[in-house]
């Protein structure tokens, strides 16, 4: 046989059969957890050689021990490695592994070592049997009962049903909100159309009358238009739609009504005790309209006896 054939195969020391006679079940668990970590170990030379497995001597040197102790640690020999050795092995395996996931945590590995150590210190003739019974009882306790499994499934189904119901309720709320917004927008548009229709009907030319009687029909028309617009705004405000009422007033007075009609709207709002609508309309009209329109509204308000409102609209125009 050649000299190469007589050399021990790298990694072969980890393939030795474990003759388990049930005498050391805790040590067996520890050894079965240690061997995969030994196989993960690498050095620069082994990487250069194509990631070949390390020999027993190389592993011993890497972990600061000797081959005799290493053989005992990797077999069912009674000797148990120290905590420091377990920690060094786990760190070295994590360093060698590409993902640093070695399949077992350091805490779990130390727990196995502690159990093996207790087993080794307190051995008696009945230890193996007691160990097997403890393992069996532990497995029974760990396995969930059928009733628990059914209850868990019911809880999962109930949670899914609650989540689905919450999603449906959220969708319904969004749909209701959209419908309410659409209804409010439609009501505002309808109110504007009614006001425009009323103003268009009222704006038809008055019947001819003698000049000496004055333009009483035109004054009645203006009052009718102003009364209709103020009434519609009060109706919206009474329904809790103050914003829609203010929008209607601003658009109607600035786009459709004359200054004299606008002043009459303000007077009508005061008479209907919608002071907040009147105050807002006075402020916005005085701020946004030209001086000639504001002066005309102020004169009409003064003529109607609304002296304070006439001063208020002039003050709004000066700011």
C-alpha positions in Angstrom: 0.0 0.0 0.0 1.3 3.4 -0.9 2.1 6.1 1.7 -0.9 8.1 0.6 -3.2 5.2 1.1 -2.0 4.7 4.6 -2.8 8.3 5.7 -6.1 8.8 7.6 -8.8 10.2 5.5 -9.7 13.9 6.4 -13.0 14.0 8.3 -13.0 10.2 8.7 -12.8 10.5 12.5 -16.3 12.0 12.5 -17.7 9.0 10.7 -17.0 6.5 13.4 -20.1 4.6 14.5 -21.7 5.5 17.7 -22.4 2.4 19.7 -25.4 3.5 21.6 -26.5 1.1 24.3 -28.8 3.5 26.0 -26.3 4.2 28.8 -25.6 7.8 28.0 -28.6 9.4 26.1 -27.6 12.9 27.1 -24.1 12.5 25.9 -25.4 11.0 22.7 -27.6 14.1 22.1 -24.6 16.3 22.7 -22.3 14.3 20.3 -25.0 14.4 17.5 -25.1 18.2 17.9 -21.3 18.6 17.9 -20.4 16.5 14.9 -22.1 18.8 12.3 -20.2 21.8 13.8 -16.9 19.9 13.5 -17.7 19.4 9.8 -18.3 23.1 9.2 -14.8 24.1 10.4 -12.4 25.5 7.8 -9.0 27.0 7.6 -7.3 29.1 4.9 -5.4 26.0 3.7 -8.5 23.9 3.5 -10.3 26.6 1.6 -7.4 26.8 -0.9 -7.5 23.0 -1.2 -11.1 23.1 -2.4 -12.9 23.2 1.0 -11.6 19.8 2.0 -12.6 18.5 5.5 -10.2 19.2 8.3 -8.2 16.4 9.9 -8.6 15.6 13.6 -5.2 17.2 14.2 -6.2 20.4 12.4 -9.5 20.6 14.4 -7.7 20.1 17.7 -5.2 22.8 16.8 -7.9 25.2 15.7 -9.8 24.7 19.0 -6.8 24.7 21.3 -7.1 21.1 22.5 -5.6 17.7 21.6 -6.7 14.8 19.5 -7.4 12.5 22.5 -9.8 15.0 24.2 -11.4 15.7 20.8 -12.0 11.9 20.3 -13.7 11.7 23.7 -15.8 14.8 23.0 -17.0 13.4 19.6 -17.8 9.9 21.0 -19.8 8.4 23.8 -16.9 8.6 26.2 -18.0 9.9 29.6 -15.9 13.0 29.3 -17.9 16.1 28.6 -16.3 19.2 27.0 -16.1 22.5 29.0 -18.3 25.5 28.4 -15.4 27.4 26.9 -14.7 24.6 24.4 -18.4 24.6 23.4 -18.3 28.4 22.9 -15.1 28.3 20.9 -16.5 25.5 18.7 -19.7 27.4 18.0 -18.0 30.7 17.2 -15.5 28.9 14.9 -18.4 27.1 13.1 -20.3 30.4 12.7 -17.1 32.0 11.3 -16.6 29.2 8.8 -20.3 29.0 7.7 -21.2 31.4 4.9 -24.6 32.3 6.4 -23.4 32.1 10.1 -26.3 29.8 10.7 -25.0 26.6 12.1 -28.4 25.0 12.9 -28.3 25.3 16.7 -27.8 28.2 19.0 -25.1 28.5 21.6 -27.6 28.5 24.4 -29.1 25.3 23.2 -25.7 23.7 22.8 -24.7 24.7 26.3 -27.9 23.2 27.6 -27.1 19.9 26.0 -23.6 20.0 27.5 -25.0 20.7 31.0 -27.4 17.8 30.7 -24.6 15.5 29.7 -22.5 16.6 32.6 -25.3 16.0 35.1 -25.9 12.6 33.5 -22.2 11.8 33.9 -22.0 12.9 37.6 -25.1 11.2 38.8 -25.0 7.8 37.0 -26.6 4.8 38.6 -28.1 1.5 37.4 -31.5 3.1 36.7 -30.2 6.3 35.1 -30.6 5.2 31.5 -34.2 3.9 32.1 -35.2 7.0 34.0 -33.7 9.2 31.3 -35.7 7.4 28.6 -38.9 7.7 30.7 -38.2 11.5 31.2 -37.7 11.9 27.5 -41.0 10.1 26.8 -42.9 12.2 29.3 -41.3 15.3 27.9 -42.5 14.4 24.4 -46.0 13.7 25.7 -46.1 17.0 27.4 -44.8 18.9 24.4 -47.3 17.3 22.0 -50.6 19.4 22.0 -53.8 17.6 22.8 -56.5 17.2 20.2 -58.8 19.5 22.0 -56.1 22.2 22.1 -55.4 21.8 18.4 -59.2 22.2 17.6 -59.4 25.3 19.9 -56.4 26.8 18.2 -57.9 26.3 14.8 -61.1 27.8 15.9 -59.2 30.8 17.3 -57.4 31.3 14.0 -60.6 31.0 12.0 -62.3 33.5 14.4 -59.4 36.0 14.0 -59.6 35.7 10.2 -63.3 36.3 10.3 -62.8 39.4 12.5 -60.2 40.7 10.1 -62.5 40.1 7.1 -65.4 41.8 8.8 -63.2 44.8 9.7 -62.2 45.1 6.1 -65.8 44.9 4.9 -66.8 47.6 7.4 -64.0 49.9 6.3 -65.1 49.5 2.7 -68.7 50.2 3.6 -67.7 53.3 5.6 -65.7 54.6 2.7 -68.6 54.0 0.3 -71.1 55.7 2.7 -68.7 58.7 3.0 -68.4 58.9 -0.8 -72.2 58.8 -1.2 -72.7 61.5 1.4 -70.2 63.7 -0.3 -72.0 63.1 -3.6 -75.4 63.9 -2.1 -74.0 67.1 -0.5 -72.5 68.2 -3.8 -75.7 67.5 -5.6 -77.7 69.4 -3.1 -75.4 72.4 -3.4 -75.6 72.3 -7.2 -79.4 72.0 -7.0 -79.6 74.9 -4.6 -77.5 77.0 -7.0 -79.7 76.0 -9.9 -82.9 76.8 -8.1 -81.5 80.2 -7.0 -80.4 81.0 -10.6 -83.8 79.9 -11.9 -85.6 82.1 -9.4 -83.3 85.0 -10.2 -83.8 84.5 -13.9 -87.6 84.5 -13.5 -87.4 87.5 -11.3 -85.1 89.4 -13.7 -87.6 89.6 -16.5 -88.4 93.1 -17.5 -91.0 94.8 -15.3 -94.3 96.1 -16.6 -94.2 99.7 -17.7 -95.5 102.1 -15.1 -95.6 105.8 -15.0 -92.4 107.4 -13.9 -94.1 109.4 -11.3 -95.0 106.3 -9.4 -91.4 105.3 -9.1 -89.8 101.9 -9.9 -91.8 100.0 -7.3 -92.0 96.8 -9.4 -88.2 96.7 -9.7 -87.9 97.1 -6.0 -90.4 94.2 -5.4 -88.5 92.1 -7.8 -85.2 92.7 -6.1 -86.7 91.9 -2.7 -88.2 88.7 -4.1 -84.8 87.5 -5.5 -83.0 88.4 -2.3 -85.7 86.7 -0.1 -85.4 83.5 -2.2 -81.6 83.4 -2.0 -81.6 84.1 1.7 -84.3 81.5 2.4 -82.4 78.8 0.5 -79.2 79.7 2.4 -81.1 79.6 5.7 -82.5 76.2 4.8 -79.1 74.8 4.1 -77.7 76.3 7.3 -80.6 74.9 9.3 -79.8 71.4 8.0 -76.2 71.7 9.4 -74.7 72.6 6.0 -73.2 76.0 6.8 -70.4 75.6 4.2 -72.9 75.0 1.4 -75.0 77.9 2.5 -72.0 80.3 2.5 -70.9 79.0 -0.9 -74.4 79.6 -2.3 -74.4 83.2 -0.9 -71.0 84.0 -2.3 -71.7 82.7 -5.7 -75.2 84.2 -5.9 -74.2 87.7 -4.8 -71.0 87.9 -6.9 -72.1 86.2 -10.1 -75.9 86.9 -10.4 -77.1 89.7 -8.1 -76.7 93.4 -8.4 -75.3 95.4 -5.5 -78.8 96.5 -4.4 -80.0 92.9 -4.4 -76.9 91.9 -2.5 -77.7 94.4 0.2 -81.2 93.1 0.4 -79.9 89.6 0.9 -77.9 90.8 3.9 -81.0 92.5 5.3 -83.0 89.3 4.8 -80.4 87.3 6.6 -80.6 89.6 9.6 -84.3 89.4 9.7 -84.1 85.6 9.6 -81.6 85.7 12.5 -78.9 84.2 10.4 -76.3 86.7 11.7 -73.3 84.5 11.2 -74.2 84.1 7.5 -74.7 87.9 7.2 -71.4 88.7 8.9 -69.5 86.2 6.7 -71.1 87.5 3.5 -70.4 91.2 4.5 -66.8 90.4 5.2 -66.2 88.4 2.0 -68.0 90.8 -0.3 -66.3 93.9 1.1 -62.9 92.1 0.8 -63.2 90.7 -2.7 -65.4 93.1 -4.7 -64.4 96.4 -6.3 -64.9 99.8 -4.6 -67.9 100.8 -6.7 -69.9 97.6 -5.9 -69.0 97.9 -2.2 -70.1 101.6 -2.1 -73.4 100.7 -3.8 -74.1 97.9 -1.3 -73.2 100.2 1.6 -75.6 102.9 0.3 -78.4 100.4 0.0 -77.7 99.1 3.4 -77.8 102.6 4.8 -81.1 103.2 3.0 -82.5 100.1 4.6 -81.6 101.3 8.0 -78.7 98.8 8.4 -76.2 101.4 9.4 -73.8 99.1 11.2 -73.7 96.7 8.3 -72.9 99.6 5.9 -70.0 100.5 8.1 -68.9 96.9 8.4 -68.7 96.3 4.7 -66.7 99.6 4.2 -64.3 98.5 6.9 -63.9 95.1 5.2 -63.1 96.9 1.9 -60.3 99.0 3.6 -58.5 96.0 5.1 
